[in-house]
Amino acid sequence: MSTLPKDANKDFNDVEATLTRIQAHKGVQGIVVATHEGTVLKSTLDNIQTQQISTLVTQLAARGKSVVRDLDPEDDLTFLRIRSKKHEIMVAETKPYLLIVIQNPHEL
């Protein structure tokens, strides 16, 4: 049986605390944590919205990353922000996953 690293529970608690803090911000409608392939690790949205956001935003982030690399091969995408009339989508990119936050820009 494999054992978790000593700090695994602390790391998990830190992640949960961060997601709770983000969710409490005014205007935040949902959070999705997904892998770069679109596999959802955690979400505060319903299943249909989660799958739609995960699939489309991971594709968009991959294209954004490609554009940044085309402009400068030594650079990398770290954050992507898109604002429409109804929503603002913010994507923080790290090596293991994407943190996607959807918010209503009119509630800020």
C-alpha positions, -999 to 999 in steps of 0.1 A, spaced: 0 0 0 14 34 -10 15 62 16 10 98 10 38 122 15 41 137 49 28 171 38 0 158 15 -28 166 40 -13 201 46 -11 207 8 -47 194 3 -59 217 31 -41 247 16 -57 240 -18 -91 237 -2 -86 269 17 -75 287 -14 -105 275 -34 -128 286 -6 -112 320 -5 -115 325 -42 -152 313 -42 -160 339 -16 -149 368 -38 -178 389 -51 -189 379 -86 -173 344 -86 -197 320 -102 -176 289 -103 -142 273 -101 -128 244 -121 -94 227 -115 -85 205 -145 -55 189 -160 -41 202 -193 -59 173 -210 -93 185 -196 -97 159 -169 -116 177 -141 -101 174 -106 -125 196 -87 -154 219 -96 -180 241 -80 -202 240 -111 -228 215 -122 -216 185 -144 -227 200 -177 -211 234 -171 -180 217 -157 -174 195 -188 -181 224 -212 -158 248 -194 -131 222 -189 -131 211 -225 -132 245 -242 -109 264 -218 -82 238 -218 -82 240 -256 -81 278 -255 -52 277 -229 -33 253 -251 -37 277 -281 -27 306 -259 4 287 -248 13 280 -284 10 316 -294 32 328 -265 58 301 -275 56 312 -312 63 348 -302 92 338 -279 103 302 -275 118 309 -241 85 323 -227 55 304 -213 19 312 -206 11 317 -169 -22 335 -168 -50 341 -193 -80 365 -188 -109 368 -212 -138 392 -206 -171 391 -225 -204 410 -219 -216 384 -194 -186 366 -180 -149 369 -172 -128 337 -175 -95 337 -157 -71 308 -162 -39 303 -141 -16 277 -156 8 256 -137 26 224 -148 2 199 -133 -31 217 -138 -52 247 -148 -72 268 -123 -102 282 -141 -124 309 -124 -156 321 -139 -171 354 -127 -197 379 -135 -179 412 -142 -210 432 -134 -209 420 -97 -174 432 -90 
